[in-house]
Amino acid sequence: MMMLKTLLISMLLFMKGGAIYDFKVESVDGGKINFSDYKGKKILIVNTASMCGNTPQYAELEKLYKKYEKNLVIIGFPANNFGQQEPGSNAEIKEFCSKKYAVTFPMAAKISVKGDDIHPIYKWLATESKAKHFEPAEVQWNFQKYLLDEKGNLVAVFSPKTQPLSPEVTAAIEKKY
């Protein structure tokens, strides 16, 4: 019921042309992630999966999070949209991330990042990406990354194969917008 309420609120915000700060999502541990808490920081949104060839990116994402912790938040969104590579429950995902990769950045509850049941935040990201002619606009695979500046504007999209500590990503994080 609570998830349905959150989904309906998110859909209404999306239809009004809302901003990233309007979104509140369920966290992997059942709490809330309120994007308005991150005003003034860059936000890196990444769709994740525990059984993907890109899964080792969790380690680099954690290093990136620690390196830029004062100015950046990373939010992982587990999704089972590609090759059924995130079949676990939220509890299993949380345990995997903390035990295998010592993830400390916020992780959302498992969602859908494409298709008919796409979560409103990913619908918003795809719409923003298309409007700004970023490629790939829609999620192509696990570990695609969306970077928002300190004012909540989408400023970069990185393909799933782009490593989190690559010069391309770190330069975008360090850039003044």
VONU-742784 format. One line per field, with one value per residue (C-alpha): residue number from 1; residue in three letters; x, y, z. Coordinates in Angstrom, 2 decimals. Layout:
BEGIN
seq: c(NUM:...)
type: c(ALA:...)
X: c(X:...)
Y: c(Y:...)
Z: c(Z:...)
END
This chain:
BEGIN
seq: c(1:2:3:4:5:6:7:8:9:10:11:12:13:14:15:16:17:18:19:20:21:22:23:24:25:26:27:28:29:30:31:32:33:34:35:36:37:38:39:40:41:42:43:44:45:46:47:48:49:50:51:52:53:54:55:56:57:58:59:60:61:62:63:64:65:66:67:68:69:70:71:72:73:74:75:76:77:78:79:80:81:82:83:84:85:86:87:88:89:90:91:92:93:94:95:96:97:98:99:100:101:102:103:104:105:106:107:108:109:110:111:112:113:114:115:116:117:118:119:120:121:122:123:124:125:126:127:128:129:130:131:132:133:134:135:136:137:138:139:140:141:142:143:144:145:146:147:148:149:150:151:152:153:154:155:156:157:158:159:160:161:162:163:164:165:166:167:168:169:170:171:172:173:174:175:176:177)
type: c(MET:MET:MET:LEU:LYS:THR:LEU:LEU:ILE:SER:MET:LEU:LEU:PHE:MET:LYS:GLY:GLY:ALA:ILE:TYR:ASP:PHE:LYS:VAL:GLU:SER:VAL:ASP:GLY:GLY:LYS:ILE:ASN:PHE:SER:ASP:TYR:LYS:GLY:LYS:LYS:ILE:LEU:ILE:VAL:ASN:THR:ALA:SER:MET:CYS:GLY:ASN:THR:PRO:GLN:TYR:ALA:GLU:LEU:GLU:LYS:LEU:TYR:LYS:LYS:TYR:GLU:LYS:ASN:LEU:VAL:ILE:ILE:GLY:PHE:PRO:ALA:ASN:ASN:PHE:GLY:GLN:GLN:GLU:PRO:GLY:SER:ASN:ALA:GLU:ILE:LYS:GLU:PHE:CYS:SER:LYS:LYS:TYR:ALA:VAL:THR:PHE:PRO:MET:ALA:ALA:LYS:ILE:SER:VAL:LYS:GLY:ASP:ASP:ILE:HIS:PRO:ILE:TYR:LYS:TRP:LEU:ALA:THR:GLU:SER:LYS:ALA:LYS:HIS:PHE:GLU:PRO:ALA:GLU:VAL:GLN:TRP:ASN:PHE:GLN:LYS:TYR:LEU:LEU:ASP:GLU:LYS:GLY:ASN:LEU:VAL:ALA:VAL:PHE:SER:PRO:LYS:THR:GLN:PRO:LEU:SER:PRO:GLU:VAL:THR:ALA:ALA:ILE:GLU:LYS:LYS:TYR)
X: c(0.00:2.79:4.67:1.50:1.06:4.69:4.28:1.11:2.74:5.79:3.57:1.72:5.00:6.26:3.10:3.55:7.09:8.64:12.28:14.54:14.04:10.34:11.09:10.98:11.68:11.71:15.17:16.40:15.95:12.36:13.14:12.86:15.30:14.21:16.01:15.42:17.93:20.64:20.13:23.55:25.24:25.77:23.73:24.84:21.94:22.91:20.71:22.39:22.26:24.00:24.60:25.86:29.25:29.24:28.56:32.22:31.49:30.03:33.62:34.48:31.15:31.96:35.45:33.93:31.37:34.08:36.32:33.61:31.41:31.15:29.89:28.32:25.73:25.40:22.05:21.82:18.58:18.52:16.56:15.83:15.15:18.18:18.78:17.09:20.38:18.78:16.40:16.85:14.65:15.53:16.97:19.14:20.32:21.22:23.16:25.00:25.99:27.22:29.03:30.56:31.30:30.95:28.49:27.64:25.95:22.13:20.42:16.80:14.35:14.27:12.37:11.86:13.98:12.26:9.09:5.44:6.22:9.12:9.51:8.61:12.16:13.55:10.79:11.87:15.55:14.77:12.65:15.37:18.04:16.07:15.37:19.12:20.09:22.15:23.01:22.00:18.85:16.95:18.58:20.48:21.78:22.77:25.03:24.03:24.79:22.96:24.74:22.82:24.48:24.07:20.84:19.26:19.89:20.83:24.33:25.67:24.71:27.31:26.93:26.89:30.46:31.85:33.78:32.83:36.42:37.05:38.39:35.10:33.04:35.44:35.82:32.03:31.83:34.58:33.21:31.44:28.05)
Y: c(0.00:2.42:1.63:2.31:5.66:6.59:5.56:7.65:10.71:10.29:9.97:13.17:15.03:13.72:14.83:18.36:18.41:18.06:18.27:15.57:17.08:16.22:12.49:10.30:6.60:3.59:2.49:-1.10:-1.35:-0.06:3.56:6.59:8.35:11.97:13.63:17.09:16.08:16.28:19.87:21.44:18.11:16.35:13.16:10.08:7.70:4.16:1.17:-1.88:-5.68:-8.29:-10.92:-8.80:-8.60:-4.95:-5.80:-5.21:-1.52:-1.48:-1.33:1.71:3.37:3.02:4.50:7.36:7.97:8.11:10.35:12.97:12.38:16.08:17.07:13.90:11.31:8.08:6.34:2.77:1.48:-2.33:-3.52:-6.91:-5.63:-7.08:-10.81:-11.39:-10.32:-8.93:-11.69:-11.19:-9.52:-6.11:-7.83:-10.10:-7.15:-5.14:-8.07:-8.71:-5.05:-4.64:-7.99:-8.31:-4.64:-2.78:-0.37:2.60:4.89:4.91:2.03:2.26:-0.63:-2.74:-1.05:-1.29:1.05:0.41:-0.97:-0.53:-0.58:1.90:3.78:7.49:8.61:6.68:8.00:11.50:10.71:9.39:12.46:14.83:12.89:13.05:16.77:17.41:14.99:12.77:9.26:6.77:8.50:5.41:2.71:0.28:-2.15:-2.46:0.25:3.12:6.37:9.72:12.73:15.72:18.96:20.75:22.37:19.10:19.54:16.46:17.21:13.85:10.29:7.51:4.15:0.98:0.12:3.50:2.80:4.95:6.13:6.86:10.32:11.01:10.51:12.21:15.23:15.62:15.42:18.01:20.37:23.57:23.89)
Z: c(0.00:0.96:-2.27:-4.30:-2.51:-3.23:-6.86:-7.26:-5.68:-7.92:-11.00:-10.11:-9.65:-12.98:-14.78:-13.38:-14.78:-11.32:-10.40:-9.00:-5.54:-5.69:-5.59:-2.51:-2.99:-0.75:0.38:0.24:4.00:3.99:4.87:2.60:0.32:-0.03:-2.92:-1.45:1.26:-1.43:-2.59:-3.01:-3.84:-7.12:-7.44:-9.37:-10.03:-11.07:-11.85:-10.36:-10.45:-8.31:-11.00:-13.92:-15.57:-14.47:-10.80:-9.79:-10.47:-6.96:-5.64:-7.77:-6.96:-3.26:-3.79:-5.80:-3.04:-0.38:-2.51:-3.18:-0.13:0.77:-2.69:-4.14:-3.25:-5.19:-5.18:-6.43:-7.89:-8.07:-11.11:-12.63:-16.16:-17.93:-18.09:-14.71:-13.09:-9.91:-8.79:-5.04:-2.47:-1.04:2.05:-0.12:-2.22:0.89:2.35:-0.93:-1.35:2.21:2.55:-0.91:-1.70:1.64:0.00:2.22:-0.32:-0.34:-2.10:-3.17:-3.11:-6.26:-9.09:-12.84:-14.97:-18.32:-19.83:-18.90:-15.18:-15.31:-12.05:-12.33:-11.43:-14.40:-16.64:-15.53:-16.19:-19.69:-20.50:-19.27:-21.18:-24.43:-23.99:-23.56:-26.36:-24.04:-25.21:-24.13:-22.92:-21.86:-19.76:-21.99:-19.36:-15.70:-14.26:-16.54:-14.71:-14.60:-13.07:-11.73:-10.66:-7.32:-8.56:-9.67:-13.40:-15.41:-16.73:-17.97:-18.81:-18.82:-20.51:-18.41:-19.43:-18.31:-15.13:-12.12:-11.55:-15.23:-16.10:-17.92:-14.74:-12.32:-14.63:-14.78:-10.98:-10.54:-13.19:-12.12:-13.81)
END
